[in-house]
Amino acid sequence: MYKLLPFAVLFTSMSAIAQVKPKPAATKPKPAAAAPAKKFIPPKVKTYLAKFTGINVTCHAEVGKQIISLPLRIVDDKNNSYAISSYQLAYTRLAVTEDENTGVVTPTTSLVAQRFTETPISGIWKTSIEEQLQKGEELYFFDIIVHDGKDHRFYAPDLKITIQ
C-alpha cells in the first residue's frame, strides 16, 4: 500500500494544477460611441410610361403600341428624375391551346417576362408588342430599382397597363 502512495500524491497534484483558473484578461476601455448611421428613407416616387402611372391603368391598343417605345421614368413630387438600374417587364398576351385528341381550340393567355437595364425597351420585345398588342393584354413593369446618385438604391412603384 505504501508503494501506491507516491502515485496517489502525483495524480492528486496534477489534478490540482489542472483546476487552476486563468486570470481574467485586462479589459480595454470602450471606444467612444460613434454617431449612429443615418437611416436612408427613400423619397416618394411615381413610375411613368408617357402620362400613365399606377397599377390600375387602361389604354387602347393603339396607344399602347405608341408608348412602348417611350422611356420609363421615375419622378418624385418635386419633379426630380431618378436613374433606373433595372426593371422587369411581364407581357401577358392572348394565346390559344389546342386539345390534341379533339382538336378543339381554347383561348388562353401566355406570359413572357424579362429583366431590362435600359429604357425604353428595344429589339424583339419592342417589335413584338408593337405588332401584336391587342385588347385584353397587359404590360406590367415591376421590380423597378432606381438610384439617387448618392449610392442609395430603392424600389419604385410598379406600373400595370391593361389594354382595353
C-alpha positions in Angstrom: 0.0 0.0 0.0 2.9 2.4 0.8 4.1 1.7 -2.8 1.0 3.3 -4.2 1.3 6.4 -2.1 3.8 8.2 -4.4 1.4 7.6 -7.4 -1.6 8.9 -5.4 0.3 12.1 -4.5 1.5 12.6 -8.1 -2.0 12.2 -9.6 -3.6 14.5 -6.9 -1.1 17.2 -7.5 -1.6 17.0 -11.3 -5.4 17.3 -10.9 -4.9 20.3 -8.6 -2.8 22.0 -11.3 -5.3 21.3 -14.0 -8.0 23.1 -11.9 -6.2 26.5 -11.8 -8.5 29.2 -13.2 -6.9 31.5 -15.7 -6.6 35.2 -14.7 -9.2 37.5 -16.4 -7.8 39.4 -19.4 -7.2 43.0 -18.9 -10.2 44.9 -20.1 -9.7 47.6 -22.7 -11.6 50.8 -22.4 -14.5 51.0 -24.8 -14.1 53.4 -27.6 -16.3 56.5 -27.7 -19.6 55.6 -29.3 -19.7 56.5 -33.0 -22.6 58.6 -34.2 -25.4 56.2 -35.4 -25.6 55.8 -39.1 -28.4 57.9 -40.6 -31.1 55.7 -41.9 -31.9 56.2 -45.6 -35.6 57.0 -46.2 -36.4 56.7 -49.9 -38.3 59.5 -51.5 -41.9 59.0 -52.6 -41.8 58.5 -56.3 -44.1 57.5 -59.1 -43.4 55.4 -62.2 -44.4 56.8 -65.5 -44.7 55.5 -69.1 -45.8 58.5 -71.0 -48.6 60.0 -68.9 -49.6 56.7 -67.3 -48.8 55.8 -63.7 -50.2 53.3 -61.2 -51.4 49.7 -61.3 -55.0 50.3 -62.5 -54.2 51.9 -65.8 -56.0 51.2 -69.0 -55.5 52.3 -72.6 -56.3 51.3 -76.1 -54.1 49.0 -78.1 -53.0 51.8 -80.5 -51.9 54.0 -77.6 -50.1 51.0 -76.0 -48.2 50.4 -79.3 -47.1 54.0 -79.3 -46.0 54.4 -75.7 -44.0 51.1 -75.6 -41.2 53.0 -77.5 -41.0 55.7 -74.8 -38.7 55.6 -71.8 -39.9 54.5 -68.3 -39.5 57.4 -65.9 -39.3 57.7 -62.1 -40.2 61.1 -60.7 -40.7 62.4 -57.2 -43.2 65.1 -56.2 -40.6 67.9 -56.8 -40.2 66.7 -60.4 -36.7 65.2 -59.7 -36.0 62.3 -62.0 -34.2 59.1 -60.8 -31.9 56.8 -62.8 -33.2 53.3 -63.4 -30.8 50.4 -62.6 -33.0 47.6 -63.7 -36.7 46.6 -64.0 -38.7 43.7 -65.2 -41.4 43.7 -67.8 -44.1 41.0 -67.9 -46.3 40.9 -71.1 -49.5 38.8 -70.7 -50.7 38.2 -74.2 -53.6 36.3 -75.6 -52.9 32.9 -77.0 -54.8 29.6 -77.8 -54.3 26.0 -76.9 -55.5 23.0 -78.9 -56.6 19.7 -77.4 -54.7 17.1 -79.3 -57.4 14.5 -79.0 -60.4 16.6 -80.0 -58.8 19.4 -82.0 -60.8 22.0 -80.0 -59.0 25.3 -79.8 -59.4 27.2 -76.5 -58.4 30.8 -75.8 -55.9 31.3 -73.0 -53.1 33.7 -72.1 -49.3 33.4 -72.3 -46.9 35.2 -70.1 -43.4 36.3 -71.2 -41.1 38.4 -68.9 -37.6 39.7 -69.0 -35.3 41.9 -66.9 -34.1 45.1 -68.6 -31.3 47.5 -67.7 -32.1 50.2 -70.3 -35.2 52.1 -71.1 -37.0 52.2 -73.5 -37.2 48.5 -74.4 -35.8 47.6 -77.8 -35.3 44.8 -80.2 -37.7 41.8 -80.4 -39.6 43.0 -77.4 -40.5 46.3 -78.8 -41.3 44.9 -82.3 -43.5 42.1 -80.9 -45.5 44.4 -78.7 -45.9 47.0 -81.4 -47.1 44.3 -83.9 -49.2 42.1 -81.6 -50.7 44.2 -78.7 -54.4 43.8 -78.5 -57.4 44.2 -76.2 -57.3 42.1 -73.1 -53.5 42.0 -72.8 -51.3 43.5 -70.0 -47.9 45.3 -69.7 -46.6 45.0 -66.2 -43.4 46.8 -65.1 -42.2 45.6 -61.7 -39.1 45.2 -59.5 -38.0 48.7 -60.7 -34.7 49.5 -59.0 -33.6 53.1 -59.1 -30.8 55.1 -57.6 -30.5 58.7 -56.5 -26.8 59.4 -57.5 -25.7 59.1 -53.8 -25.2 55.3 -53.7 -28.8 54.9 -52.5 -30.8 52.3 -54.3 -34.5 51.7 -53.7 -37.6 50.2 -55.4 -40.0 52.4 -57.4 -43.8 51.5 -57.6 -45.0 49.0 -60.2 -46.8 50.1 -63.3 -49.5 47.9 -64.8 -51.3 48.8 -68.1 -54.3 46.8 -69.2 -55.2 47.1 -72.9 -58.9 47.7 -73.5 
